[in-house]
Amino acid sequence: MNKKISRIFGKFASYPFPTQIQQNINQAYVKLFKLDMSEFDDPKNYKTLNALFTRELKKHRAFDQSQDVLIAPCDSCVMEQGRVEHNKALQIKKMTYCVSEFLGEVIDQGYSYLNLYLSPRDYHRFHAPCDMEIVEVRYYGGELLPVNPPSLRKNHNLFIRNERVVVVARDKNGKLLYYVAVGALNVGQIVLHFEPRLQTNAKANENLHFVYETPIALKKGVEMGMFKMGSTIVLFAQGIDSQVQTHQKIRFGDRIAIF
């Protein structure tokens, strides 16, 4: 049912209404969610609601270029963070999930994780948190449960149940880094700019796997893709020290950890 609702909403959000109606829809959305549009185009210039959701930055955001710094990949709130212990991580306080089932493989000890929740008011594009070489992409079809705090507390194993895209990459030290885009209610699609073959929210329970013999190199800060509505990014990396607090609001480009 959630996938059907998301598809219907996606069609509505992608439909270009007559100019005045569309401008009214956009202004209502900006007002309802209190969007800060100071870094973006005027709301009246977006031809669809999806175009407003997936708005691109019009102003450059400076960020720390140091190779020892991991930057925030998106505008979001740090919902949870910590160390992976006994193959478990927190989706929210006191509620764990199985990391190997989430990622599609068992990972070594020493990994830390950060859960980054994008609300409906946030900038919906996501970026590379460091220089990285992408070696795999795994897509797991699934449900589209909301990923807001009430839903995280209510739904056990939500991250595993929901549709998700797992980007497997190597960091500057050659260690594997896992960058997971989790689908949610009203996410019409998760888009990866470097992988046009990926079509999410298309077929129920479809799983896809892309392996790159020649890794795809991305520089820190490069835009990787977008959500067509709010969702969650979960990062897993080895040997990092967090520089943020749980429940802290962060923006793309902020320092979140050091290697």
C-alpha positions as CSV (number, residue, x, y, z in Angstrom):
1,M,0.0,0.0,0.0
2,N,2.8,2.4,0.9
3,K,4.5,1.8,-2.5
4,K,1.2,2.5,-4.3
5,I,0.7,5.7,-2.3
6,S,4.2,6.8,-3.2
7,R,3.7,6.1,-6.9
8,I,0.4,8.1,-6.9
9,F,2.1,11.0,-5.0
10,G,5.0,10.8,-7.4
11,K,2.7,11.2,-10.3
12,F,1.1,14.2,-8.7
13,A,4.4,15.8,-7.8
14,S,5.7,15.3,-11.3
15,Y,2.7,16.8,-13.1
16,P,3.2,20.4,-14.4
17,F,0.0,22.2,-13.4
18,P,-1.0,25.5,-15.1
19,T,1.4,28.2,-14.0
20,Q,-0.7,30.0,-11.4
21,I,-1.9,26.7,-9.8
22,Q,1.7,25.4,-9.7
23,Q,3.0,28.5,-8.1
24,N,0.3,28.3,-5.5
25,I,1.2,24.6,-4.8
26,N,4.9,25.6,-4.5
27,Q,4.2,28.5,-2.2
28,A,2.0,26.4,0.0
29,Y,4.7,23.7,0.3
30,V,7.3,26.3,1.2
31,K,5.1,27.8,3.8
32,L,3.9,24.5,5.3
33,F,7.4,23.1,5.8
34,K,9.1,26.5,6.4
35,L,11.7,26.0,3.6
36,D,14.7,28.3,3.6
37,M,15.0,29.2,-0.1
38,S,17.9,31.7,0.2
39,E,20.3,29.3,-1.6
40,F,17.9,28.3,-4.2
41,D,15.8,29.6,-7.1
42,D,12.5,31.5,-6.5
43,P,9.8,28.9,-5.7
44,K,7.6,30.2,-8.5
45,N,10.2,29.1,-11.1
46,Y,9.9,25.4,-10.4
47,K,7.6,23.8,-12.9
48,T,6.5,20.8,-10.7
49,L,6.5,20.0,-7.0
50,N,9.2,17.4,-7.7
51,A,11.4,20.1,-9.2
52,L,11.0,22.0,-6.0
53,F,11.7,18.9,-3.9
54,T,14.9,18.1,-5.9
55,R,16.0,21.8,-6.1
56,E,19.7,22.3,-6.8
57,L,21.9,24.7,-4.9
58,K,22.4,28.1,-6.6
59,K,25.1,29.1,-4.2
60,H,28.3,27.3,-3.6
61,R,28.9,25.8,-0.2
62,A,32.4,25.8,1.0
63,F,33.7,22.7,2.9
64,D,36.9,21.4,4.5
65,Q,39.0,19.9,1.6
66,S,41.3,18.0,4.0
67,Q,41.6,14.3,3.3
68,D,41.2,13.6,7.0
69,V,37.7,15.1,7.2
70,L,34.4,13.4,6.4
71,I,31.8,16.0,5.5
72,A,28.0,15.7,5.7
73,P,26.6,14.3,2.5
74,C,23.3,16.0,2.9
75,D,21.1,18.5,4.9
76,S,19.7,16.3,7.6
77,C,19.4,15.5,11.3
78,V,21.8,13.0,13.0
79,M,19.2,10.5,14.3
80,E,21.7,8.0,15.7
81,Q,25.4,7.2,15.6
82,G,27.8,4.8,17.2
83,R,29.9,1.6,16.7
84,V,28.7,-1.5,15.1
85,E,28.6,-4.2,17.8
86,H,27.8,-7.9,17.3
87,N,26.5,-7.1,13.8
88,K,24.0,-4.6,15.3
89,A,23.4,-0.9,14.8
90,L,20.7,1.5,16.1
91,Q,17.9,2.7,13.9
92,I,16.7,4.8,16.8
93,K,17.4,4.6,20.6
94,K,16.9,1.1,22.1
95,M,16.0,-0.4,18.7
96,T,18.6,-2.3,16.7
97,Y,18.8,-4.0,13.3
98,C,21.1,-6.5,11.7
99,V,23.8,-4.7,9.8
100,S,24.8,-7.6,7.5
101,E,21.2,-8.0,6.4
102,F,20.9,-4.2,5.7
103,L,24.2,-4.0,3.7
104,G,24.1,-7.5,2.1
105,E,27.4,-8.6,3.6
106,V,29.1,-9.1,6.9
107,I,31.5,-6.3,7.7
108,D,34.6,-6.3,9.8
109,Q,34.9,-4.9,13.3
110,G,35.7,-1.3,13.9
111,Y,33.0,0.3,11.8
112,S,31.1,3.3,13.0
113,Y,27.8,4.5,11.6
114,L,25.8,7.7,11.2
115,N,22.0,7.8,10.5
116,L,21.1,11.0,8.7
117,Y,17.4,11.8,8.4
118,L,16.2,14.2,5.6
119,S,12.9,15.9,6.5
120,P,10.4,17.2,3.9
121,R,11.9,20.7,4.4
122,D,15.5,19.6,3.6
123,Y,17.6,20.0,0.5
124,H,17.1,16.5,-1.1
125,R,20.3,16.0,-3.1
126,F,23.2,14.0,-1.6
127,H,26.9,14.2,-2.1
128,A,30.2,12.4,-1.7
129,P,31.4,12.8,2.0
130,C,35.1,12.2,1.0
131,D,37.1,11.2,-2.1
132,M,35.8,7.8,-2.9
133,E,36.0,5.0,-5.5
134,I,32.7,3.2,-6.0
135,V,33.1,-0.5,-6.6
136,E,29.5,-1.8,-6.3
137,V,25.9,-0.7,-6.1
138,R,23.3,-3.0,-4.5
139,Y,19.6,-2.3,-4.8
140,Y,17.1,-4.0,-2.5
141,G,13.4,-3.6,-3.3
142,G,11.1,-3.4,-0.3
143,E,8.5,-1.4,1.6
144,L,8.3,2.4,1.7
145,L,7.5,3.0,5.4
146,P,8.0,6.6,6.7
147,V,11.5,7.1,8.3
148,N,10.5,9.9,10.6
149,P,11.1,9.4,14.4
150,P,7.6,8.1,15.3
151,S,7.9,5.5,12.5
152,L,11.4,4.5,13.5
153,R,10.2,3.9,17.1
154,K,7.1,2.0,15.9
155,N,8.5,-0.3,13.1
156,H,11.1,-2.9,14.0
157,N,13.7,-3.5,11.4
158,L,12.4,-0.6,9.3
159,F,15.8,0.0,7.6
160,I,15.9,-3.7,6.5
161,R,12.2,-3.7,5.4
162,N,12.5,-0.5,3.3
163,E,13.7,-0.1,-0.2
164,R,17.4,0.9,-0.2
165,V,20.4,1.5,-2.4
166,V,23.8,0.4,-1.0
167,V,26.8,2.2,-2.5
168,V,30.0,0.3,-1.7
169,A,33.2,2.4,-2.1
170,R,36.8,2.7,-1.0
171,D,38.0,5.7,1.0
172,K,41.4,7.3,0.9
173,N,42.9,4.5,3.0
174,G,41.5,1.8,0.8
175,K,39.0,0.8,3.4
176,L,35.4,0.0,2.4
177,L,32.8,2.7,3.1
178,Y,29.1,2.0,2.8
179,Y,26.8,4.7,1.8
180,V,23.1,3.7,2.0
181,A,20.2,5.6,0.6
182,V,17.0,4.4,2.3
183,G,13.6,4.9,0.6
184,A,10.6,6.2,2.5
185,L,6.9,7.0,2.0
186,N,6.4,9.4,-0.9
187,V,9.9,8.8,-2.3
188,G,9.0,8.4,-5.9
189,Q,12.5,7.5,-6.8
190,I,16.1,7.4,-5.5
191,V,18.4,8.7,-8.3
192,L,22.1,7.9,-8.7
193,H,23.7,10.2,-11.3
194,F,26.5,7.7,-12.0
195,E,24.2,4.7,-12.5
196,P,21.4,5.4,-15.0
197,R,20.3,1.7,-15.1
198,L,19.0,2.0,-11.6
199,Q,15.2,2.4,-11.4
200,T,13.9,2.3,-7.9
201,N,10.3,1.9,-6.7
202,A,9.5,0.1,-10.0
203,K,9.0,-3.7,-9.3
204,A,8.1,-5.2,-6.0
205,N,10.9,-7.0,-4.2
206,E,13.4,-6.6,-7.1
207,N,17.1,-6.8,-6.2
208,L,19.8,-5.5,-8.5
209,H,23.6,-5.7,-8.3
210,F,26.1,-3.6,-10.3
211,V,29.8,-4.2,-10.0
212,Y,32.4,-1.9,-11.5
213,E,35.7,-3.5,-12.7
214,T,37.0,0.0,-13.1
215,P,35.9,1.9,-10.0
216,I,34.0,5.1,-10.4
217,A,36.1,7.9,-8.8
218,L,34.2,10.8,-7.1
219,K,35.7,13.8,-5.4
220,K,34.5,15.0,-2.1
221,G,31.5,17.2,-2.4
222,V,30.4,15.9,-5.8
223,E,26.6,15.5,-6.1
224,M,25.9,11.7,-6.2
225,G,22.1,11.7,-6.6
226,M,18.8,12.8,-5.1
227,F,15.7,11.7,-3.3
228,K,12.3,12.6,-4.8
229,M,11.1,13.4,-1.2
230,G,12.7,13.2,2.2
231,S,14.4,10.0,3.4
232,T,17.6,8.8,5.2
233,I,21.3,8.3,4.4
234,V,23.2,5.8,6.6
235,L,27.0,5.9,6.5
236,F,29.3,3.1,7.7
237,A,33.1,3.8,7.8
238,Q,36.1,2.4,9.6
239,G,38.5,4.3,11.8
240,I,36.5,7.6,12.2
241,D,35.8,9.8,15.1
242,S,32.4,11.6,15.1
243,Q,32.4,15.4,15.3
244,V,28.6,15.7,15.7
245,Q,26.0,15.1,18.4
246,T,23.0,12.9,18.1
247,H,19.9,14.9,17.1
248,Q,22.1,17.7,15.8
249,K,20.9,19.4,12.6
250,I,23.6,19.4,10.0
251,R,24.0,20.7,6.4
252,F,25.8,19.3,3.4
253,G,29.5,20.3,3.7
254,D,29.6,20.4,7.5
255,R,32.4,18.4,9.2
256,I,30.9,15.3,10.7
257,A,33.9,13.0,11.4
258,I,37.7,12.7,11.1
259,F,39.7,9.7,9.9
